[in-house]
Amino acid sequence: MKELPKWRKSKVLGALCQMLRLIKDRLEEIPTLAGSQPRSDYVDEEISADTYPKLIHHSDQTKSSPAFKAVKEATPCEKNRLNVRITYGDGDAEIMAQTYKDLTRCHNPHTFALEIFQAGCVVSPYVDQRAFVFDANTRLPDIKSLTLSRYDWNYTRRSWNDRFLVRQPRPSVELWRESMDWTKLEDLDIDLPPKIFLDAMKDQLTGLQSLAFRPQWGFWGDEETLCGFDSETQKLRNAYVSFIAELPPLRNLSISGTGELLEMEPMLLKHGHTLRSLAIHEFENDCAYQTGNRTWRRPTIAVEELGHLHSMAPNLDSLSLDLHREHGNWPTEELNVLSTFDNLIDLTVHFSLEDPTRMTHANHCFSLSSPCLLPEMMEPRLELGAARLMFRNLRQQQRSKRLRHLRLIAGDYARREGGGLRFAAYEPNEPVMYRCRIENNGTDFCMGPTGFSNSRTEDFFGAEPYDA
């Protein structure tokens, strides 16, 4: 059996959970199988715990319990924001209904964020409901900023038995579209939506200024790249391009997790001159595991495409992207082109951490069936000295000298791994990030896992020299 990283083991465990659910469906004594109740964490960082306490909804808490009443009676939009984080086994209609009720009670919620993900393989009598059941007589308030993760836009009707039957004949996305004025939405941040969302929201987002399409949330709340390369998946990617190109001119655009680079020309023709922030990012090795091709490389923007981006989006002050590099070299040509972006203030560059063409045995292996192999580290490695030299060279070559912040990342740094019963069969290579900035006194400062360096210290961390 091939060893997979822990964010891929969720596929196997997810299938086991599906099997348990099928067994559960065929048992008559459903109440006896309840493992644990869902948990709902209502989080508002600006509201004190006394005013809006965090709810841990355990199996012994009912509607009459003090904890449940605390959420029910709280005013979740006191600070014009409602952040809800729900973790559960098979879903929970009651918790979603409470969230929907709280949202409808908000008079002016500038921000609504909802995260839904699996916390474990739970067998319970609850409906797998990751969507609202809309009341035809109730309108949702106007929202300016909306963040959703693993919301089920296709949700129509699910039932456990007659007692839990939910009647909602139309998809959730259509009912949400009709229940809220989407023209007031300015900021939309969601994991990659299905085609039904794109069709339903066409011509609805006339006031949108910022859009983020993120990797889809998997069974455990981990992030999954869209690695399909068949005609249907390509149609979905093309639908993303058409959807984005038909939006009003955007100021901020972030696209990640699509598996292939989306066609940039149509999107830049519409948004290029208004864009101030652009992020295009893919995880390093996702599709190599799904396709079985260890030499697969994530798509990156070439030198010519960077020049084209510069001409079509000249006002960018924030840019985040992946750069291709070969073993033994830094992408100096691409970095030189980035120095010509005169309005750039904030830059994030993702490098490859590993070289998939060179494999080695893991030092720490927990597999009993086969040896653990992992890719060797890409050389030269990203270290403090190299990071500081790149920052200095970019600053020196940029005519405007506006660049003040640089983040250099090797590997899938700070990636969501989600919960669940997963583990790594070996100790993987560790992603790193270095941050560089210009201090108020004009000196440069860089810091990362190996320490820090500024104009008053020497580069003694042993990094390979970087030549511009």
TORGUTOR-492210 format. One record per atom (N, C-alpha, C): residue in one letter; x, y, z. Coordinates in steps of 0.1 Angstrom, whole numbers, plus 2048, in hexadecimal, padded with zeros to 3 digits. Layout:
<rs>
AXYZ...
</rs>
This chain:
<rs>
M8087F4800M800800800M80980C800K8068157F7K80E8227F6K80A82B802E815831807E81383A812E80E84780DL80484D814L7FE85A810L80086381CP801870819P80187A823P7F487A82BK7F4880837K7E887E83FK7DC88583AW7DE890831W7D289682CW7CC88E820R7D388381CR7CD87A813R7C686E819K7CA86B825K7C585F82DK7B6862830S7B286F82FS7A4872832S79B86B828K79F86981CK797862812K793854816V79D84D81CV79A83F820V79183F82CL794848836L78B848842L77E84E83FG77D857835G77085C831G76785182BA76D848823A76683D81EA761834829L769831833L76582983EL75982F845C75983C847C74E84384DC741841845Q743842838Q73784082FQ732832831M73A828832M73681B834M72E819841L73382084CL72C820858L71E826857R71D83184FR71083784ER70782E847L70B82783CL70381D835L6FE81283FI70780D847I702803851I6F880985AK6FA81585FK6F181B868K6E481D862D6E3820855D6D682384ED6CD81684FR6D380B850R6CB7FE84FR6C87F885CL6CC7FF867L6C97FA874L6BC800879E6B47F987FE6A77FE884E6A8806891E6B180289AE6B28098A6E6BC8158A5I6B981F89DI6C282A89BI6C68318A7P6BD8348B1P6C183C8BCP6CC8358C4T6CD8288C4T6D88228CCT6E58238C6L6E68298BAL6F382A8B3L6FA8388B5A6F38418BCA6F884E8BDA70584E8C4G7108538BEG71D8538C4G71F8608CCS71D86B8C6S71F8788CDS7188838C5Q71388D8CCQ70C8988C6Q7168A18BFP7128A98B5P71A8B28AEP71F8BD8B8R7298C48B4R72E8CF8BBR72D8DC8B3S7298E68B9S7298F38B2S7308FE8BAD73A9048B4D74190F8BAD73D91C8B3Y7379248BBY7349328B6Y73F93B8BAV7469418B1V7529498B4V7509578AFD7529618B8D75396F8B4D75E9758BCE7699788B6E77597C8BDE7739898C4E76A9918C0E76899F8C5E75E99F8D0I7579948D3I74D9938DEI75398B8E9S75198F8F5S757988901S75097B903A75697290AA75096590DA744967916D74397191ED738973927D72B97791ET72E97F914T72298390CT71E979902Y7289728FCY7259688F1Y72E95C8F3P72A9538FCP733948900P73493E8F5K73F9378F5K74292C8ECK73A9208F0L73391A8E6L72A90E8E9L7319018E5I7328F88EEI7368EB8EBI7298E28EDH7238DE8E2H7168D78E3H7188C88E5H7198C38F1H71B8B58F3H70E8AE8F4S70F8A18F5S7038998F5S6F989C901D6FF8A190CD6F68A3917D6F08B1918Q6F28B990DQ6ED8C690CQ6E08C6904T6D58CB909T6C98CC902T6C58DA900K6B98DC8FAK6B48EA8F8K6B28F1906S6B08EA910S6AE8F091DS6BB8F2925S6C68EE920S6D38EF927S6D78FD927P6DF902931P6E4910931P6ED913925A6F5909920A6FE90C915A6F690F908F6EC907906F6E49098FAF6DC9168FBK6D791A906K6D0926908K6D9932906A6E693090AA6F093B908A6F193F8F9V6F29368F1V6F29398E2V6E593E8DDK6DA9378E1K6CD93B8DCK6CA9498E0E6CE94E8ECE6CA95B8F0E6D49668EEA6E09628E9A6EA96C8E6A6E79748DAT6ED9808D9T6EC9888CDT6F89878C5P6F997D8BBP70597A8B4P70A9858ABC70298E8A8C70799989FC7099A68A6E70C9A58B2E70F9B28BAE71A9BA8B4K7249B48AEK72F9BB8A7K72E9B9898N7229B8893N7209B7884N7279AC87ER7289A1886R72F995880R72A989887L72997E87FL725971884L72E96687EN736960887N73F956883N73B949889V73993E882V734932887V73D926882R74191E88BR749912887R74290688DI73E8FD884I7378F1887I73F8E5884T7418DC88DT7478CF88BT73E8C488FY73C8BA887Y7328AF88AY7368A2884G72D898886G72F88B880G72888B873D71B889873D713889867D70B895864G70D89F86CG7068AC86AG6FB8AE875D6F58B9875D6EC8BC880D6E28C787BA6D58C3879A6CB8CD875A6C98D787FE6CA8D388CE6C68DD897E6D18E8898I6DD8E5896I6E88EF897I6E78F888BM6E58F387FM6E38FB873M6D7904874A6CC8FF87AA6C090787CA6C3912885Q6CB910890Q6CE91A899Q6D6925893T6E092188BT6E892A884T6E093387AY6D792D873Y6CE93486AY6C693E872K6C193A87DK6B8943885K6C194F88AD6CD94C88FD6D6957893D6D9961888L6DB95B87CL6DE964871L6D296D86DT6C696786DT6BA96F86AT6B797A875R6BC978881R6BA98288BR6C498D88AC6CF98C882C6D9996881C6D39A2878H6D39AE87DH6CE9B9876H6D89BF86CN6E49BE86FN6EE9C4866N6FB9BC867P6FB9B0863P7089A7864P7119AA858H71B9B285AH7259B4850H72C9A884CT72E99F855T736993853T72F986858F72E97C84FF72996F854F73396484FA73895C858A741951854A73C94485AL73C93A852L73792D856L740922852E74691A85BE74E90F858E74890285DI7478F8854I7418EB858I74B8E0854F74E8D885DF7578CD85AF7568C1864Q75B8B685FQ75A8AA867Q7648AA873A75F8A587EA7688A588AA76D89688DG76688D887G76987F889G75F876882C761869883C75886087CC74D85C886V742864886V738863890V72B85D88AV726853890V71984D88CV70E853895S70585A88FS6FB861897S6EE862890P6E3865897P6D6866890P6D3873889Y6DE87B886Y6DB888881Y6DC889872V6D489186CV6D489385EV6E189A85AD6E789584ED6F389B849D6EF8A8842Q6EE8B284AQ6E98BF844Q6F38CA846R6F98CD83BR7038D883BR6FE8E4833A6F18E7835A6EB8F282EA6DF8F7837F6DA903834F6CF90883BF6C2903835V6B890283DV6AA900839V6A390D839F6A091382EF69C92182DF68D92282FD68992D836D67B930838D67793A82DA66D936826A66993E81AA66494C81FN66094E82BN65C95B830N666963837T67395E837T67D96583ET688969835R68D976836R69897A82ER6A497B836L6AF977830L6BC979836L6C1987835P6C898C83FP6CD99A83EP6D799C834D6DA9A9830D6E49AC827D6F29A982DI6FA9A2826I70899E82BI7129A4821K71C9AA827K7279B081FK7329A681CS73599E826S740994825S73C986829L73D97D820L73896F822L743965820T74695D82BT75095282AT74994582DL74A93B824L74392E826L74D923823S74D91982BS75590D828S74D90082AR74C8F8820R7458EB81FR7368ED820Y7318F881CY7228FA81CY71D8F2810D7128EB811D70C8E2807D7028EA7FFW7078F07F3W6FF8F87EBW6F48EF7E3N6F78E27E2N6ED8D97DCN6E28D47E5Y6E38D77F1Y6DA8D17FBY6CB8D37F7T6C48C87F6T6B58CA7F3T6AD8C37FER6AE8B6800R6A68B080BR6AD8A3810R6AF8A281DR6B5897823R6AC89282ES6AB885830S6A388083BS6A9874841W6A887384FW6AC867856W6A185D857N69686285BN68985B85BN67E86585BD67286185DD66786B85CD668876866R66E873872R66F87D87CR678888878F682886870F68C89086CF68B89485EL680892858L67E89584AL67E8A4848V6868A983FV6888B783CV6838B982DR67A8C282BR6748C481ER67A8D1818Q6828D080EQ6888DC807Q68A8D87F9P6818D97F0P6818D37E3P68C8DA7DAR6908E67DDR69A8EC7D4R6A88ED7DAP6B28EE7D2P6C08EF7D8P6C18FB7E1S6CA8F97EBS6CC9047F4S6D19117EEV6DA90F7E4V6DF91B7DDV6D49247D7E6CA91E7D2E6BF9267CCE6B792D7D7L6B49267E2L6AD92C7EDL6B59377F4W6C29357F5W6CA9407FBW6CA94C7F2R6CB9497E5R6CB9557DBR6BF95D7DDE6B39577DFE6A795E7E0E6A49647EES6AC95F7F8S6AA964805S6B2970809M6BC973801M6C597E804M6C89877F8D6CB9937FBD6CF99C7F0D6DE99B7EEW6E29937E4W6F09907E1W6F799C7DBT6EF9A67D6T6F69B17D0T6FD9BA7DAK6FA9B87E7K7019BF7F2K70E9B87F6L7109AC7F2L71C9A57F6L7289AB7EFE7339AE7F7E73F9B37F2E74B9AA7F3D74A9A07FCD7569977FED7509897FFL7549807F6L7509727F6L75C9697F6D75D960801D768957803D762949805I7649407FCI75E9337FDI7679287F7D76691C7FCD76D9117F5D76690E7E8L76E9097DFL76A9077D1L75B9027D0P75390B7CAP7449077CAP7418FE7BEP7368F77BEP7328EF7B3P72C8F87A8K7298F279DK7248F9791K7168FF794I70E8F979DI7018FE7A0I70290C7A7F70C90E7AEF70E91B7B5F7119267AAL71A9227A1L71E92C796L71293078ED70992678BD6FE929783D6F493278AA6F292E797A6E793579FA6EC9447A2M6F99467A3M6FD9547A7M70295C79BK6FF957790K703960784K6FA96D784D701978782D6FB985782D6F598978FQ6F898279AQ6F39867A8Q6FD98F7AFL70A98D7ADL7159937B5L7199A07AFT7109A97ADT7149B57A6T71C9BF7AFG71C9BD7BCG7249C67C5G7319C07CAL7349B47C5L7409AD7CAL74D9B47C7Q7569B57D1Q7639BB7CFQ76E9B17D1S76C9A77D9S77699D7DCS77198F7DBL7789867D5L7749787D3L78096F7D6A77D9657DEA78795A7E1A78194C7DFF7869457D6F7839377D4F78E92E7DAR78B9267E4R79591F7ECR7939107E9P79E9087EDP79C8F97EBP7908F47F2Q78A8EA7EDQ77E8E47F3Q7818DE800W7788DF80AW77A8D9817W7768CA815G77F8C181AG77C8B3819G7748AE825F7738A1826F76B89B830F76F89F83EW77C8A0841W7818A484EW7838B2850G7808BB847G7838C9848G7908CC842D7978C383BD7A38C5835D7A18CC827E7AB8D1821E7AA8D7814E7AE8CE809E7A68CD7FEE7A78C47F3E7A88CB7E6T7B28C87DET7B48CE7D1T7AB8C87C7L7A68CF7BEL79D8CA7B3L7A78C37A9C7A98B67AAC7B38AF7A2C7AE8A8797G7A18A9794G79C8A2788G7A18A877BF7A38A0771F7A88A5764F7A089F759D79389B75CD78A897752D7838A374DS77A8A0743S7738AB73CS7698B3745E7638AB74EE7598B2757E7608BB761T76C8B7766T7738C076FT7788CC768Q77D8CA75BQ7818D6753Q7768DF750K76A8DA74EK75E8E374CK75C8EB759L75E8E5765L75C8ED771L7668F8772R7738F576FR77D8FF76FR77A90B765N775907759N771911750N765919755A75C91375CA75191A762A75692476DY760921774Y76692A77EY76B937776V77293476BV77793F764V76C94875FS762942759S75694A754S74F95275FF74E94B76AF747952775F74F95E77AI75C95C77CI764967781I765973776A76696F76AA76797975FA75A98175EE74F97C762E742983761E73F98B76DL74798B778L745993784L7489A1781P7439AA789P7479B8788P7569B978BP75D9C4787P76C9C5789P76F9C4798L7789BA79AL77C9B77A8L7899BE7ACR78A9C07B9R7969C67BFR79F9BA7C4N7999B07C9N7A19A57CFN79C9977C9L7A598F7C5L7A29827BFL7AC9787C4S7A796C7CAS7AF9627CES7A99547C9I7B294C7C2I7AE9407BDI7B89357C1S7B392A7C7S7BC91F7CBS7B49127CBG7BC9077C9G7B68FA7CAG7AF8F57BET7B18FC7B2T7AB8F77A6T7B38EC79EG7BF8E97A3G7C68DE79DG7CD8E2790E7C88EB789E7CE8F177DE7CC90077DL7D5907777L7D3915776L7C791976EL7BE921773L7B392576BL7B892F760E7B1930755E7B593974AE7B494774FM7BF94E750M7C095B756M7BB96674DE7BC96573FE7B996F736E7AB975738P7A096D738P793973739P79197A746M797975751M79597B75EM79D98875FL7A9989759L7B199575AL7AB9A0751L7A599C746L79F9A673DL7949AD744K78D9A674DK7829AD755K7879B4761H7909AE768H7949B3776H7A29B8777G7AA9B776CG7B89BA76DG7BB9C8773H7B59D276DH7B89E0771H7B29E477ET7A99DD784T7A49E0791T7AA9D879CL7B09CC798L7B69C47A3L7C19CA7ABR7C09C97B8R7CA9CE7C1R7D19C27C7S7CA9B77C8S7CF9AB7CFS7CC99F7C7L7D69967C4L7D398A7BCL7DB97F7C3A7D59737C5A7DB9677CBA7D795B7C2I7E29547BDI7E09487B6I7E993D7BCH7E39327C1H7EB9297C9H7E591B7C8E7EE9117C6E7EB9037C7E7F48FC7D1F7EF8F17D7F7F78EA7E0F8018E27D8E80C8DE7DFE8188D97D8E8168CC7D1N8108C27D8N8118B47D3N8038AD7D2D7F88B57D4D7EB8AE7D5D7E88A57C9C7E98AA7BDC7E58A37B1C7EF8987ADA7FB8997B3A80588E7B1A8008817B7Y7FA8827C3Y7F48767CAY7E78717C3Q7DF87B7BFQ7D28767B9Q7D48707ABT7DE8757A3T7E0870796T7EA864796G7F18627A1G7FB8577A2G80885B79BN809867797N81686B790N81E874799R82886E79FR8318747A9R8388807A3T83A881796T84188C790T83889878CW82B896790W8228A178DW8268AE794R8268B978ER8298C6794R81D8CF794R81B8D679ER8108E079ER8128EA794P8088F078EP8098FA784P80E907789T81790D782T81D91A787T81C92477BI81E93177EI81E93B774I82C93D76EA82E93C761A83B93D75BA83F94C75AV84B94E755V85095C754V84896474AE84495E73FE83D966735E82F96A73BE829961742E81C963748E81D96E753L82896E75AL82A979764L82A98775EG831988752G83299474BG824998746H81C98E741H80F99173DH806996748L808990754L800994760L8039A2764H8109A5763H8149B3766H80E9BE75DS80D9BA750S8079C4747S7F89C5749M7F19BA74CM7E29BA74DM7DD9BE75BA7E69BD765A7E29C0773A7ED9C9779P7EE9D5774P7F99DE778P7F89E4786N7EC9E378CN7EA9EA798N7EB9E17A5L7F09D57A3L7F09CB7AEL7FA9D07B8D7F59D17C5D7FE9D47D0D8009C87D9S7F89BD7D6S7FA9B07DES7F99A57D4L80399C7D5L8039907CBL8089847D2S8029797D0S80696C7D6S8059617CBL81095A7C9L8109507BEL81B9467C0D81A93B7B8D8249307B9D82E9327AEL83B92F7B1L8459307A7L84C9227A5H84E91E799H855912796H864913798R86A90979DR87890879ER87D8FA79CE8898F9797E8908EC795E89A8EA7A0H89D8DD7A2H8A78DA7ACH8B48E17A9G8BA8E87B3G8C68EF7B2G8C58FE7AEN8B99037ABN8B89107A7N8AC9187ADW8AD9257AEW8A292D7B2W89C9337A5P88F9367A5P88893C799P88C94B797T89894D794T89D95B793T896964788E89395D77DE88C965772E87F96A777E87796177DE86A965782E86B97078CL87496E796L8769787A0L87A98679AN882986790N886992789N87A999783V87199177DV864997777V85C99D782L85B99678DL85299B798L8589A879ES8649AB79CS86A9B87A1S8659C3798T8609C078CT85B9CB783T84D9CF787F8469C8790F8399CC795F83B9D879ED83A9E4799D83E9F07A1D8349F47ACN8289EF7ABN81E9F27B5N81D9E87C1L8269DE7BFL8259D27C8L82A9D67D6I8229D47E0I8269D77EEI8289CA7F6D81F9C07F3D81F9B37FAD8209A87F0L82A99F7F2L82C9947E9L82E9877F1T82797C7ECT82896F7F2T82C9657E7V83695E7E9V83B9547DFV83C9467E5H83693D7DEH83692F7E2H8409277DAF84A9217E0F8539187DAF85090A7DDS8569007D5S8548F27D8S85E8EE7E3L8588E77ECL8608E27F8L8688D57F4E8628CD7EBE8678C07E8E86A8BE7D9D8738B57D6D8768B27C8D8708A47C5P8658A37BEP85E8967BCP86688D7B4T8708917ADT8788887A5T8838817ADR8858847B9R88F87E7C2R8898797CFM88986C7D1M8828677DDM88D8617E7T8898617F3T89285C7FET88A855808H89084D811H88984681CH887850827A87B85082DA878858839A880853845N88585D84DN88C859859N883853863H877857864H86E85286EH86284C866C86083F867C85583985FC84D830869F840831867F83682A870F82F81F868S83381D85CS82C813853S831805856L8297FB856L82D7ED858L82D7E584BS8277EB841S8267E4834S8307E782AS8367F382AS83F7F681FS848801824P85480381EP85C80E822P85681C81FC859826827C853833825C85D83B81CL858840811L85F848808L859856808L862860807L85D86E805L8678757FCP8628807F6P86B8877EDP87688E7F5E88188F7EEE88C8967F4E8898A57F4M8908AD7FCM88E8BB7FDM8948C27F0M88C8CC7ECM8928D47E0M89D8DC7E5E8A88DC7DDE8B48E37E1E8B68EF7D7P8BC8FA7DBP8BF8FE7E9P8B29007F1R8B38FD7FER8A78FF806R8A590D80AL89891080CL89591E810L89992081EE8A2929820E8A792D82DE8A893C82FL8AC94083BL8AB94E83EL8B4957835G8C0953833G8C995B82AG8C495D81CA8BF952816A8B9953809A8AD95C809A8A495B813A898963813A89C972814R8A697581CR8A998381DR8AF989811L8B898080AL8BE9857FEL8B39877F3M8A997E7F2M89E9807E8M89798D7EBF8949907F7F88D99C7FBF8959A87F7R8A29A87FAR8AA9B37F6R8AB9B57E7N8AD9AB7E0N8AE9AC7D1N8A19B17CBL8959AC7D0L8899B17CBL8879BF7CER88B9C47DAR88A9D27DDR8939DA7D5Q89F9D67D3Q8A99DE7CBQ8A59DF7BCQ89F9D57B7Q89B9D57A9Q88E9DC7A6Q8859DD7B0Q8789E47AFQ87B9F37AER8779F97A4R879A087A2R872A107ADS866A0C7B0S85EA147BAS862A127C8K869A077CBK86DA037D9K861A027E2R8569FE7DDR84A9FD7E5R8489F07ECL84F9E67E8L84E9D97EEL8529D97FDR8499D6806R84C9D6814R84A9C981BH8439C0815H8419B381CH8439A7812L84B99D816L84D99280DL84C985816R84397C811R84296F817R84796480EL85195C812L85695180AL853944811I84C93B809I84792F80FI84B923807A85091980EA85490C807A84B90180DG8438FB805G8398F1809G82C8F780DD8238EE811D8158F2814D8148F7822Y81A902825Y81B908832Y80D90C837A80A909843A7FD90C84AA7F1907843R7F28FC83CR7E78F6835R7DE8EF83FR7D18F083DR7C78E9845R7C88DA844E7C98D384FE7C98C584EE7BC8BF853G7B48C685AG7A88C185FG7A98B886BG79E8B286FG79E8AA87BG79E89B877G798893880G79788587CG7A287C881L7A086F87FL7AA865883L7B4862878R7BD86C876R7C786B86BR7D586D871F7DF86786AF7EC86886FF7F6866863A80286B864A80C86A859A81385D85CA816855851A81D849852A82C84C853Y830858850Y83E85C852Y83F86A856E84A86F85AE84C87D85EE84F885851P84588D84DP847894840P8518A0841N8558A4835N85D8B0834N8558BC839E85C8C5841E8558D0848E8558DD83FP8498E283CP8488EE835P84D8FA83DV852904836V85891083DV85291D837M85392783FM84F93583AM85893F840Y85D948837Y86595383CY85E960839R85E969842R857977840R862981840C86198A837C86A995836C8629A2835R8679AD83BR8609BA83BR86A9C583CI8669D1839I86D9DD83BI8699E4848E8729E6850E86F9EC85DE86C9FB85BN867A02866N864A10865N871A18863N87CA13867N889A1B865N88FA18858G889A1084FG88EA0D842G896A01841T8999FA84CT8A19EE84BT8999E2848D89F9D8842D8979CC83FD8989C284AF88E9BA84CF88E9B0857F8879A3851C88D998854C88898B850C88898185BM87E97985CM87D96F867M877962862G87A957868G87494A865G87894086FP87793386BP87A928875P88892887AT89292D873T8A092C877T8A493987FG89B943880G89F94F887G89B95B880F8A3966882F8A097287BF8AD979877S8AB98286DS8B7989868S8B2997864N8BB9A1867N8B89AF862N8C59B685ES8C49C285CS8D09C9857S8DC9CA861R8D99C786DR8E39C7878R8E99B987BT8E49AF874T8E99A2877T8EF99C86AE8F699186BE8FC98A860E8F597E85DD8F597A850D8EF96E84BD8F896284EF8F595C85AF8FE95185EF8F794485FF8EB943858F8E3937859F8E692D84EG8F0930846G8F492583CG8EC924830A8E492E82CA8DC92D820A8E492E814E8E0927809E8E79287FDE8E59367F7P8EF93C7F1P8EE94A7ECP8E494A7E1Y8DD9567E0Y8D39587D6Y8D89627CCD8D995F7C0D8DE9687B5D8D296D7ADA8D097A7ACA8C59807A5A8C9980796
</rs>
